[in-house]
Every structure is written in C-alpha cells, then in structure tokens.
Amino acid sequence: MNALAAHGSSVEVQTQGCEALGNISFNQENRVLVATKGGIDALLKAMGAHGSSVQVQEKGCEALRNLAFDAANRAPVAAKGGIEAVVKAIGAHESSEGVQRQGC
C-alpha cells in the first residue's frame, strides 16, 4: 500500500498494487488485515485516479471482490464507495471482458 501511495500517477504501479492486494486478499485471514490497514481506501484511490486504465479497473474490481468475500468487509467496502467504483468501472469499460468478469 505504501507503493500505491508513493506512486499514485504510475498506472503500472497502481495495476501491480491492485493485483497484489487482490492476490493476498484471496486468503481469508488476510482480508480483514488488508481492509484494516487501508487497503480499501488504496484500491478506491487507484481506481479513481486511473478510471481510463482497463488494467487498474480490472485488478481493482478483483481486489474489492476478494475483500468483500469476508462479511466483516462488506459494509466498509460499500460505505467507502466500493459499489459505486465497480459500477463505474463496468460502465466505463463495457468492452473489457476482464473488467466485466471481475466487476460482476
């Protein structure tokens, strides 16, 4: 998450950071940890800053989905704007199979 914060303008760093958070959030034990350490905010910031990047949107949607598998994370994801971010990504990237798959 430090790299995401330090390199906010880099699409490549944001893509890799979102992917990393998604990968570690696949594990149940890590989901709450990622959320409590600022992972939801970092993902939403990356997605907001790089709305035109298919890669950031796809990996961001995937990570938010993985985080939301844990019931404790669902309310924070929703309250912070995660649902809106996913809907926006789906709408902005209608032709991207990856964004559609990860967002639905």
N, CA, C and O atoms as a GROMACS GRO file, in nm:
protein
  416
    1MET      N    1   0.082  -0.119   0.000
    1MET     CA    2   0.000   0.000   0.000
    1MET      C    3   0.086   0.125   0.000
    1MET      O    4   0.045   0.231  -0.048
    2ASN      N    5   0.206   0.112   0.055
    2ASN     CA    6   0.298   0.226   0.051
    2ASN      C    7   0.336   0.262  -0.092
    2ASN      O    8   0.344   0.381  -0.126
    3ALA      N    9   0.358   0.162  -0.176
    3ALA     CA   10   0.393   0.188  -0.315
    3ALA      C   11   0.277   0.254  -0.389
    3ALA      O   12   0.299   0.343  -0.471
    4LEU      N   13   0.156   0.211  -0.360
    4LEU     CA   14   0.040   0.275  -0.423
    4LEU      C   15   0.034   0.423  -0.386
    4LEU      O   16   0.008   0.508  -0.471
    5ALA      N   17   0.058   0.453  -0.260
    5ALA     CA   18   0.053   0.592  -0.214
    5ALA      C   19   0.168   0.674  -0.271
    5ALA      O   20   0.150   0.791  -0.307
    6ALA      N   21   0.285   0.615  -0.280
    6ALA     CA   22   0.403   0.688  -0.325
    6ALA      C   23   0.406   0.710  -0.476
    6ALA      O   24   0.472   0.804  -0.523
    7HIS      N   25   0.337   0.626  -0.551
    7HIS     CA   26   0.344   0.633  -0.698
    7HIS      C   27   0.204   0.641  -0.758
    7HIS      O   28   0.169   0.564  -0.847
    8GLY      N   29   0.126   0.734  -0.706
    8GLY     CA   30  -0.013   0.747  -0.748
    8GLY      C   31  -0.034   0.775  -0.895
    8GLY      O   32  -0.138   0.742  -0.951
    9SER      N   33   0.064   0.836  -0.959
    9SER     CA   34   0.047   0.871  -1.100
    9SER      C   35   0.090   0.760  -1.196
    9SER      O   36   0.068   0.770  -1.316
   10SER      N   37   0.150   0.655  -1.143
   10SER     CA   38   0.200   0.547  -1.228
   10SER      C   39   0.093   0.439  -1.246
   10SER      O   40   0.056   0.370  -1.151
   11VAL      N   41   0.045   0.427  -1.368
   11VAL     CA   42  -0.055   0.324  -1.399
   11VAL      C   43   0.002   0.185  -1.372
   11VAL      O   44  -0.068   0.098  -1.320
   12GLU      N   45   0.126   0.165  -1.406
   12GLU     CA   46   0.187   0.033  -1.386
   12GLU      C   47   0.194  -0.003  -1.238
   12GLU      O   48   0.160  -0.115  -1.200
   13VAL      N   49   0.238   0.091  -1.154
   13VAL     CA   50   0.247   0.064  -1.010
   13VAL      C   51   0.107   0.042  -0.952
   13VAL      O   52   0.088  -0.046  -0.868
   14GLN      N   53   0.011   0.121  -0.996
   14GLN     CA   54  -0.125   0.107  -0.946
   14GLN      C   55  -0.184  -0.029  -0.987
   14GLN      O   56  -0.252  -0.094  -0.908
   15THR      N   57  -0.159  -0.069  -1.110
   15THR     CA   58  -0.207  -0.200  -1.156
   15THR      C   59  -0.145  -0.312  -1.074
   15THR      O   60  -0.215  -0.401  -1.026
   16GLN      N   61  -0.014  -0.308  -1.057
   16GLN     CA   62   0.055  -0.412  -0.981
   16GLN      C   63   0.012  -0.411  -0.834
   16GLN      O   64  -0.002  -0.517  -0.773
   17GLY      N   65  -0.007  -0.292  -0.779
   17GLY     CA   66  -0.051  -0.282  -0.640
   17GLY      C   67  -0.190  -0.338  -0.620
   17GLY      O   68  -0.215  -0.410  -0.523
   18CYS      N   69  -0.282  -0.304  -0.710
   18CYS     CA   70  -0.418  -0.359  -0.702
   18CYS      C   71  -0.416  -0.511  -0.717
   18CYS      O   72  -0.488  -0.582  -0.648
   19GLU      N   73  -0.332  -0.559  -0.808
   19GLU     CA   74  -0.322  -0.703  -0.828
   19GLU      C   75  -0.267  -0.771  -0.703
   19GLU      O   76  -0.316  -0.876  -0.662
   20ALA      N   77  -0.165  -0.712  -0.643
   20ALA     CA   78  -0.107  -0.770  -0.521
   20ALA      C   79  -0.209  -0.774  -0.408
   20ALA      O   80  -0.221  -0.875  -0.339
   21LEU      N   81  -0.284  -0.666  -0.389
   21LEU     CA   82  -0.386  -0.664  -0.285
   21LEU      C   83  -0.495  -0.768  -0.314
   21LEU      O   84  -0.545  -0.833  -0.222
   22GLY      N   85  -0.529  -0.783  -0.440
   22GLY     CA   86  -0.628  -0.885  -0.477
   22GLY      C   87  -0.578  -1.025  -0.449
   22GLY      O   88  -0.652  -1.110  -0.401
   23ASN      N   89  -0.451  -1.048  -0.479
   23ASN     CA   90  -0.393  -1.181  -0.456
   23ASN      C   91  -0.385  -1.215  -0.308
   23ASN      O   92  -0.422  -1.326  -0.268
   24ILE      N   93  -0.338  -1.122  -0.227
   24ILE     CA   94  -0.327  -1.154  -0.084
   24ILE      C   95  -0.463  -1.157  -0.017
   24ILE      O   96  -0.480  -1.221   0.087
   25SER      N   97  -0.560  -1.088  -0.075
   25SER     CA   98  -0.696  -1.089  -0.019
   25SER      C   99  -0.774  -1.214  -0.057
   25SER      O  100  -0.886  -1.234  -0.010
   26PHE      N  101  -0.717  -1.296  -0.140
   26PHE     CA  102  -0.782  -1.423  -0.172
   26PHE      C  103  -0.783  -1.513  -0.049
   26PHE      O  104  -0.871  -1.598  -0.033
   27ASN      N  105  -0.685  -1.494   0.038
   27ASN     CA  106  -0.674  -1.569   0.162
   27ASN      C  107  -0.762  -1.506   0.269
   27ASN      O  108  -0.755  -1.385   0.293
   28GLN      N  109  -0.846  -1.585   0.331
   28GLN     CA  110  -0.943  -1.535   0.428
   28GLN      C  111  -0.877  -1.458   0.543
   28GLN      O  112  -0.927  -1.353   0.583
   29GLU      N  113  -0.768  -1.507   0.594
   29GLU     CA  114  -0.701  -1.440   0.706
   29GLU      C  115  -0.649  -1.302   0.669
   29GLU      O  116  -0.641  -1.214   0.754
   30ASN      N  117  -0.613  -1.285   0.545
   30ASN     CA  118  -0.558  -1.156   0.502
   30ASN      C  119  -0.665  -1.051   0.471
   30ASN      O  120  -0.636  -0.931   0.471
   31ARG      N  121  -0.786  -1.093   0.445
   31ARG     CA  122  -0.890  -0.999   0.402
   31ARG      C  123  -0.915  -0.888   0.503
   31ARG      O  124  -0.914  -0.770   0.468
   32VAL      N  125  -0.935  -0.925   0.628
   32VAL     CA  126  -0.962  -0.823   0.730
   32VAL      C  127  -0.837  -0.739   0.753
   32VAL      O  128  -0.847  -0.618   0.773
   33LEU      N  129  -0.721  -0.802   0.750
   33LEU     CA  130  -0.596  -0.728   0.768
   33LEU      C  131  -0.578  -0.622   0.660
   33LEU      O  132  -0.544  -0.508   0.690
   34VAL      N  133  -0.600  -0.661   0.536
   34VAL     CA  134  -0.586  -0.564   0.426
   34VAL      C  135  -0.684  -0.449   0.444
   34VAL      O  136  -0.649  -0.333   0.426
   35ALA      N  137  -0.807  -0.481   0.481
   35ALA     CA  138  -0.909  -0.377   0.499
   35ALA      C  139  -0.874  -0.284   0.614
   35ALA      O  140  -0.889  -0.162   0.601
   36THR      N  141  -0.828  -0.338   0.724
   36THR     CA  142  -0.798  -0.254   0.841
   36THR      C  143  -0.670  -0.172   0.824
   36THR      O  144  -0.650  -0.074   0.895
   37LYS      N  145  -0.586  -0.212   0.733
   37LYS     CA  146  -0.461  -0.140   0.710
   37LYS      C  147  -0.471  -0.039   0.595
   37LYS      O  148  -0.370   0.013   0.549
   38GLY      N  149  -0.592  -0.010   0.549
   38GLY     CA  150  -0.610   0.092   0.446
   38GLY      C  151  -0.621   0.041   0.305
   38GLY      O  152  -0.615   0.120   0.210
   39GLY      N  153  -0.637  -0.088   0.288
   39GLY     CA  154  -0.643  -0.146   0.154
   39GLY      C  155  -0.762  -0.101   0.072
   39GLY      O  156  -0.749  -0.077  -0.048
   40ILE      N  157  -0.877  -0.088   0.135
   40ILE     CA  158  -0.997  -0.044   0.061
   40ILE      C  159  -0.974   0.096   0.007
   40ILE      O  160  -1.000   0.124  -0.110
   41ASP      N  161  -0.926   0.185   0.094
   41ASP     CA  162  -0.900   0.323   0.051
   41ASP      C  163  -0.796   0.329  -0.061
   41ASP      O  164  -0.812   0.404  -0.157
   42ALA      N  165  -0.692   0.249  -0.048
   42ALA     CA  166  -0.587   0.249  -0.151
   42ALA      C  167  -0.641   0.202  -0.285
   42ALA      O  168  -0.608   0.260  -0.389
   43LEU      N  169  -0.723   0.099  -0.283
   43LEU     CA  170  -0.783   0.049  -0.407
   43LEU      C  171  -0.873   0.153  -0.471
   43LEU      O  172  -0.867   0.177  -0.591
   44LEU      N  173  -0.957   0.214  -0.390
   44LEU     CA  174  -1.050   0.313  -0.444
   44LEU      C  175  -0.978   0.436  -0.497
   44LEU      O  176  -1.020   0.496  -0.596
   45LYS      N  177  -0.871   0.474  -0.431
   45LYS     CA  178  -0.792   0.587  -0.479
   45LYS      C  179  -0.729   0.554  -0.614
   45LYS      O  180  -0.731   0.637  -0.705
   46ALA      N  181  -0.673   0.435  -0.626
   46ALA     CA  182  -0.612   0.394  -0.753
   46ALA      C  183  -0.716   0.390  -0.864
   46ALA      O  184  -0.692   0.439  -0.974
   47MET      N  185  -0.832   0.332  -0.835
   47MET     CA  186  -0.937   0.323  -0.936
   47MET      C  187  -0.989   0.461  -0.974
   47MET      O  188  -1.018   0.486  -1.091
   48GLY      N  189  -1.000   0.550  -0.877
   48GLY     CA  190  -1.047   0.686  -0.904
   48GLY      C  191  -0.949   0.767  -0.986
   48GLY      O  192  -0.988   0.846  -1.072
   49ALA      N  193  -0.821   0.747  -0.960
   49ALA     CA  194  -0.718   0.823  -1.030
   49ALA      C  195  -0.693   0.772  -1.171
   49ALA      O  196  -0.643   0.845  -1.257
   50HIS      N  197  -0.727   0.646  -1.195
   50HIS     CA  198  -0.695   0.584  -1.325
   50HIS      C  199  -0.819   0.518  -1.386
   50HIS      O  200  -0.817   0.400  -1.423
   51GLY      N  201  -0.924   0.595  -1.394
   51GLY     CA  202  -1.050   0.543  -1.446
   51GLY      C  203  -1.042   0.495  -1.590
   51GLY      O  204  -1.121   0.410  -1.631
   52SER      N  205  -0.950   0.548  -1.666
   52SER     CA  206  -0.939   0.508  -1.806
   52SER      C  207  -0.852   0.384  -1.825
   52SER      O  208  -0.844   0.330  -1.936
   53SER      N  209  -0.787   0.340  -1.720
   53SER     CA  210  -0.699   0.222  -1.731
   53SER      C  211  -0.779   0.094  -1.708
   53SER      O  212  -0.829   0.069  -1.599
   54VAL      N  213  -0.789   0.016  -1.813
   54VAL     CA  214  -0.860  -0.113  -1.804
   54VAL      C  215  -0.792  -0.200  -1.699
   54VAL      O  216  -0.860  -0.268  -1.622
   55GLN      N  217  -0.660  -0.199  -1.695
   55GLN     CA  218  -0.587  -0.287  -1.605
   55GLN      C  219  -0.612  -0.250  -1.458
   55GLN      O  220  -0.636  -0.338  -1.375
   56VAL      N  221  -0.606  -0.122  -1.427
   56VAL     CA  222  -0.630  -0.079  -1.289
   56VAL      C  223  -0.773  -0.112  -1.249
   56VAL      O  224  -0.797  -0.159  -1.138
   57GLN      N  225  -0.867  -0.088  -1.338
   57GLN     CA  226  -1.007  -0.115  -1.306
   57GLN      C  227  -1.032  -0.265  -1.286
   57GLN      O  228  -1.102  -0.304  -1.193
   58GLU      N  229  -0.975  -0.346  -1.372
   58GLU     CA  230  -0.993  -0.491  -1.360
   58GLU      C  231  -0.934  -0.543  -1.229
   58GLU      O  232  -1.000  -0.616  -1.155
   59LYS      N  233  -0.811  -0.505  -1.200
   59LYS     CA  234  -0.745  -0.554  -1.079
   59LYS      C  235  -0.807  -0.493  -0.954
   59LYS      O  236  -0.813  -0.558  -0.849
   60GLY      N  237  -0.855  -0.369  -0.964
   60GLY     CA  238  -0.923  -0.306  -0.851
   60GLY      C  239  -1.055  -0.376  -0.820
   60GLY      O  240  -1.087  -0.401  -0.703
   61CYS      N  241  -1.131  -0.406  -0.923
   61CYS     CA  242  -1.258  -0.480  -0.904
   61CYS      C  243  -1.233  -0.617  -0.844
   61CYS      O  244  -1.306  -0.661  -0.755
   62GLU      N  245  -1.130  -0.684  -0.892
   62GLU     CA  246  -1.097  -0.816  -0.840
   62GLU      C  247  -1.062  -0.809  -0.691
   62GLU      O  248  -1.110  -0.890  -0.611
   63ALA      N  249  -0.980  -0.712  -0.655
   63ALA     CA  250  -0.939  -0.699  -0.515
   63ALA      C  251  -1.057  -0.664  -0.425
   63ALA      O  252  -1.070  -0.718  -0.316
   64LEU      N  253  -1.143  -0.573  -0.470
   64LEU     CA  254  -1.261  -0.538  -0.390
   64LEU      C  255  -1.353  -0.659  -0.374
   64LEU      O  256  -1.409  -0.681  -0.267
   65ARG      N  257  -1.367  -0.736  -0.480
   65ARG     CA  258  -1.449  -0.857  -0.472
   65ARG      C  259  -1.391  -0.954  -0.370
   65ARG      O  260  -1.464  -1.008  -0.287
   66ASN      N  261  -1.260  -0.975  -0.376
   66ASN     CA  262  -1.196  -1.066  -0.281
   66ASN      C  263  -1.214  -1.017  -0.138
   66ASN      O  264  -1.243  -1.096  -0.048
   67LEU      N  265  -1.198  -0.888  -0.116
   67LEU     CA  266  -1.216  -0.833   0.019
   67LEU      C  267  -1.360  -0.853   0.067
   67LEU      O  268  -1.382  -0.884   0.184
   68ALA      N  269  -1.455  -0.836  -0.023
   68ALA     CA  270  -1.596  -0.846   0.014
   68ALA      C  271  -1.643  -0.989   0.038
   68ALA      O  272  -1.755  -1.011   0.084
   69PHE      N  273  -1.560  -1.087   0.007
   69PHE     CA  274  -1.594  -1.225   0.042
   69PHE      C  275  -1.605  -1.240   0.194
   69PHE      O  276  -1.677  -1.327   0.243
   70ASP      N  277  -1.534  -1.155   0.267
   70ASP     CA  278  -1.541  -1.159   0.413
   70ASP      C  279  -1.655  -1.067   0.458
   70ASP      O  280  -1.658  -0.949   0.425
   71ALA      N  281  -1.748  -1.122   0.534
   71ALA     CA  282  -1.865  -1.047   0.578
   71ALA      C  283  -1.828  -0.919   0.652
   71ALA      O  284  -1.899  -0.819   0.642
   72ALA      N  285  -1.718  -0.921   0.726
   72ALA     CA  286  -1.676  -0.802   0.802
   72ALA      C  287  -1.633  -0.687   0.711
   72ALA      O  288  -1.632  -0.572   0.754
   73ASN      N  289  -1.599  -0.717   0.588
   73ASN     CA  290  -1.552  -0.613   0.496
   73ASN      C  291  -1.662  -0.556   0.407
   73ASN      O  292  -1.642  -0.453   0.344
   74ARG      N  293  -1.776  -0.620   0.402
   74ARG     CA  294  -1.880  -0.577   0.309
   74ARG      C  295  -1.930  -0.436   0.338
   74ARG      O  296  -1.941  -0.354   0.247
   75ALA      N  297  -1.959  -0.407   0.462
   75ALA     CA  298  -2.008  -0.273   0.497
   75ALA      C  299  -1.901  -0.166   0.471
   75ALA      O  300  -1.934  -0.062   0.414
   76PRO      N  301  -1.776  -0.188   0.512
   76PRO     CA  302  -1.674  -0.086   0.482
   76PRO      C  303  -1.651  -0.065   0.332
   76PRO      O  304  -1.633   0.048   0.287
   77VAL      N  305  -1.652  -0.172   0.254
   77VAL     CA  306  -1.636  -0.158   0.109
   77VAL      C  307  -1.749  -0.073   0.054
   77VAL      O  308  -1.726   0.018  -0.026
   78ALA      N  309  -1.871  -0.101   0.095
   78ALA     CA  310  -1.987  -0.026   0.046
   78ALA      C  311  -1.983   0.119   0.096
   78ALA      O  312  -2.005   0.212   0.018
   79ALA      N  313  -1.955   0.138   0.224
   79ALA     CA  314  -1.957   0.272   0.283
   79ALA      C  315  -1.851   0.365   0.223
   79ALA      O  316  -1.871   0.486   0.216
   80LYS      N  317  -1.741   0.308   0.179
   80LYS     CA  318  -1.633   0.389   0.124
   80LYS      C  319  -1.648   0.416  -0.025
   80LYS      O  320  -1.568   0.487  -0.084
   81GLY      N  321  -1.752   0.358  -0.086
   81GLY     CA  322  -1.775   0.383  -0.228
   81GLY      C  323  -1.734   0.271  -0.320
   81GLY      O  324  -1.723   0.292  -0.441
   82GLY      N  325  -1.712   0.153  -0.266
   82GLY     CA  326  -1.669   0.040  -0.348
   82GLY      C  327  -1.770  -0.003  -0.452
   82GLY      O  328  -1.734  -0.037  -0.564
   83ILE      N  329  -1.897  -0.002  -0.415
   83ILE     CA  330  -2.001  -0.042  -0.511
   83ILE      C  331  -2.004   0.056  -0.627
   83ILE      O  332  -2.009   0.016  -0.744
   84GLU      N  333  -2.001   0.183  -0.595
   84GLU     CA  334  -2.003   0.286  -0.700
   84GLU      C  335  -1.881   0.274  -0.791
   84GLU      O  336  -1.892   0.291  -0.912
   85ALA      N  337  -1.765   0.245  -0.732
   85ALA     CA  338  -1.642   0.232  -0.812
   85ALA      C  339  -1.652   0.115  -0.909
   85ALA      O  340  -1.610   0.126  -1.024
   86VAL      N  341  -1.708   0.004  -0.864
   86VAL     CA  342  -1.723  -0.112  -0.951
   86VAL      C  343  -1.824  -0.084  -1.062
   86VAL      O  344  -1.800  -0.117  -1.178
   87VAL      N  345  -1.936  -0.023  -1.027
   87VAL     CA  346  -2.038   0.010  -1.128
   87VAL      C  347  -1.980   0.107  -1.231
   87VAL      O  348  -2.005   0.093  -1.350
   88LYS      N  349  -1.903   0.203  -1.185
   88LYS     CA  350  -1.840   0.299  -1.276
   88LYS      C  351  -1.741   0.229  -1.370
   88LYS      O  352  -1.737   0.257  -1.490
   89ALA      N  353  -1.662   0.137  -1.315
   89ALA     CA  354  -1.565   0.062  -1.396
   89ALA      C  355  -1.635  -0.021  -1.502
   89ALA      O  356  -1.594  -0.024  -1.618
   90ILE      N  357  -1.742  -0.089  -1.462
   90ILE     CA  358  -1.819  -0.171  -1.556
   90ILE      C  359  -1.874  -0.085  -1.669
   90ILE      O  360  -1.869  -0.124  -1.786
   91GLY      N  361  -1.927   0.031  -1.634
   91GLY     CA  362  -1.985   0.120  -1.735
   91GLY      C  363  -1.881   0.182  -1.827
   91GLY      O  364  -1.906   0.200  -1.946
   92ALA      N  365  -1.766   0.213  -1.771
   92ALA     CA  366  -1.661   0.279  -1.850
   92ALA      C  367  -1.587   0.182  -1.941
   92ALA      O  368  -1.526   0.222  -2.040
   93HIS      N  369  -1.593   0.053  -1.907
   93HIS     CA  370  -1.515  -0.046  -1.983
   93HIS      C  371  -1.605  -0.162  -2.025
   93HIS      O  372  -1.579  -0.278  -1.995
   94GLU      N  373  -1.712  -0.126  -2.095
   94GLU     CA  374  -1.810  -0.225  -2.138
   94GLU      C  375  -1.751  -0.332  -2.229
   94GLU      O  376  -1.800  -0.445  -2.232
   95SER      N  377  -1.648  -0.297  -2.304
   95SER     CA  378  -1.589  -0.394  -2.398
   95SER      C  379  -1.477  -0.477  -2.337
   95SER      O  380  -1.420  -0.564  -2.404
   96SER      N  381  -1.445  -0.452  -2.210
   96SER     CA  382  -1.340  -0.529  -2.145
   96SER      C  383  -1.398  -0.651  -2.073
   96SER      O  384  -1.469  -0.638  -1.974
   97GLU      N  385  -1.366  -0.766  -2.126
   97GLU     CA  386  -1.412  -0.890  -2.063
   97GLU      C  387  -1.362  -0.902  -1.920
   97GLU      O  388  -1.435  -0.946  -1.831
   98GLY      N  389  -1.237  -0.861  -1.897
   98GLY     CA  390  -1.178  -0.870  -1.763
   98GLY      C  391  -1.249  -0.784  -1.661
   98GLY      O  392  -1.279  -0.830  -1.551
   99VAL      N  393  -1.276  -0.658  -1.697
   99VAL     CA  394  -1.348  -0.569  -1.604
   99VAL      C  395  -1.488  -0.622  -1.580
   99VAL      O  396  -1.536  -0.623  -1.466
  100GLN      N  397  -1.554  -0.666  -1.686
  100GLN     CA  398  -1.690  -0.718  -1.671
  100GLN      C  399  -1.690  -0.842  -1.581
  100GLN      O  400  -1.776  -0.856  -1.494
  101ARG      N  401  -1.596  -0.930  -1.601
  101ARG     CA  402  -1.589  -1.054  -1.521
  101ARG      C  403  -1.560  -1.025  -1.375
  101ARG      O  404  -1.624  -1.081  -1.286
  102GLN      N  405  -1.465  -0.938  -1.350
  102GLN     CA  406  -1.425  -0.908  -1.211
  102GLN      C  407  -1.529  -0.821  -1.140
  102GLN      O  408  -1.545  -0.829  -1.018
  103GLY      N  409  -1.598  -0.740  -1.215
  103GLY     CA  410  -1.695  -0.650  -1.154
  103GLY      C  411  -1.831  -0.713  -1.129
  103GLY      O  412  -1.911  -0.660  -1.051
  104CYS      N  413  -1.858  -0.824  -1.194
  104CYS     CA  414  -1.992  -0.884  -1.179
  104CYS      C  415  -1.996  -0.996  -1.082
  104CYS      O  416  -2.102  -1.054  -1.061
   0.00000   0.00000   0.00000
